[in-house]
Amino acid sequence: MQKIRNIAIIAHVDHGKTTLVDKMLLAGKLFREGQAEPDQFLDNNDLERERGITILAKNVSINYKGYKINIIDTPGHADFGGEVERVLNMADGCLLLVDAFEGPMPQTRFVLQKAIQLGLKPIVVINKVDKPNCRPEEVQEMVFDLMFSLDATEEQLDFPTIYGSAKQGWMSEDWKEPKEDITALLDAIIQYIPEPKVLEGSSQMLITSLDYSKYVGRIAVGRVHRGELREGQDIMLCKRDGSMVKSKIKEIDVFEGLGRTKVEAVQSGDICAIIGVEGFEIGETIADANDPEPLPTIAIDEPTMSMLFTINNSPFFGKDGKFVTSRHIYDRLMKELDKNLALRVIPTDSADSWLVYGRGVLHLSVLIETMRREGYELQVGQPQVIIKEINGEKCEPVEQLTVNLPEECSSRIIDMVTKRKGEMTMMESKNDRMHLEFTIPSRGIIGLNNAVLTASAGEAIMAHRFLEYQPWKGEIERRTNGSIIAMETGTAYAYALNNLQSRGRFFIAPQEEVYAGQVVGEHTKDNDLVVNVTKSKKLTNMRASGSDDKVSLAPPTVFSLEDALEYIKGDEYVEITPNSMRMRKIILDELERKRQGR
């Protein structure tokens, strides 16, 4: 008998998935005595650590009481749903992690729905019971209601519940009785998660993930579905389009602890990495050469947003970046398509720009940020939602939005969402906080997060997930203020900025280099204003002592990448280079803009 358990850990953002995996790695004794304890060990790429979120799904395994437990850590954001859908295919069960105060959130629902459709057996872990005002019993009932509403089977509804605090490192069957360690959870995994079925017959494996090594190229990762795979075996790669390509396995690795170990053969049910197969895509099948049978390919939800990516052609191009030509950017986007399932790249009429489709602003901004750190320079346009025609009617994506916020600012937020064509579906109050639910077009969510945080003084917690396509809701007013645009290229001076402060707020500081056509601020009125920020004071012999050092400027507004993408108007680009980020008009010349505007 194989002593293997394959589990995926699913939860909403910030409910403690990665922290729990750290504790499981410790329990599996993967770290030497005296070695520093892991801290978010799996979030090992810079972006994940900075933002505190999981972007890529990852595999590790631990040994416990003679059993091998393969753990798959999944992202919590619906924007990275492409990651979640493909890795759940490798698991037999899942740990559903829920915050003991917040309860199940919309993105928990999104991932759980995928897991239940695949028939995975859930174990519910109610985390953070050490928090004040937590309500573990109520949350457990909410999880049951959620599973019931997602059409879970009787067997899935009969789930075990474990309570604990991943941060403090304990798990127990009763939340009032803390234990020393997390063995209660590991015992539950061995007891309740079914072992993978051993299917005899010709070999089959679905490729659900990939790895890359600069020595051996692309590595296929997946779970052996049937039979066994051996080193040196001749295999057939069954492509998405139905064609077959013959190939040979050079090496097979299984996941051991934090790394991989080379083996001669892998039985059905275990997760492995295969080296030597060329030209595969995620979702294709590796099958026996003599009797190839493809498995069903992975279905991925469609993208809901698009953005125009183009080369950087501003006056400051090539100052920071190493890769600035259209060939560089195109090759990089093609490379991303290999592993980013929910992404699409479509060429446009121009050789220098492409339409990139993704799940949401966050999904696309993580790609842009990664490219920027690798030394690319590019410009991107305003995010657009994808509009479909269904039965001859123009339809747009609609999302479910939940906002949790203090009672006193709920009326302002409701007003804000309804102006963006949102409809309230639920409103309830829990301990002086309001819980609101809306359905709102995806267009209305672009730029909403900042406005909600400002109106609630940073107290609101907002989450949204894609619901369905519905008929077009009509025009939505986005940003109402105009832009302040630099008139000429040069250095911005405090003297000029000081004289213009009454006209609006600025995004640049004194002594910054600007170019003609760059957006340097937000106008107080709704029209665009062209100003000269490079004007310096003409000095004369007559100086009044002390009158020059009285300039007091308001600090400039600094945008993050997502904020900038949500802020720009349709006739503006965000220019992104490794060291800076600027907003600009697509047409830099003022006279040319006026001609086009007629």
Protein Blocks (a to p, Z undefined) as FASTA:
>chain_A
ZZdddddddddehilpmmmmmmmmmmnopacehiacdehkllmcfklmmnopafbdcddd
ddeehiacddddddfbfklmmmmmmmmmmpmbdcddddfklopafklmmmmmmmmmnopa
cddddehklbghiafklmmmmmmmmmmmnopafklmmcccddddfknopacfbfklccfb
lmlmmmmmmmmmccddddedddddddfbdcddfklopadddddfbhcddehiacddddfk
opacddddfbdcddehjbccddfbdcehiacddehiahiaehiacddfklccdddddddd
ddfbdcdddddfbfkgoklmmblcfklmmmmmmmmmmmmmkbccdddfbfkbccdddfbf
klmmmmmmmmmmnopacdddddddddddeehiacdddddddddddfklmmmmmmmmmmno
pacfbdcdeehiacddddddfklmgoklmmmmmmnnomaccddddfbdcddebjadddfb
dcdddfbgcdddfklmmmmmmnoccfbdehiacdehiafbdcfblbdcdddfkbccdddf
bdcehklmmpccdddddddfklmmmmpcfkbccdddfkbccdddfblblklmmmmmZZ
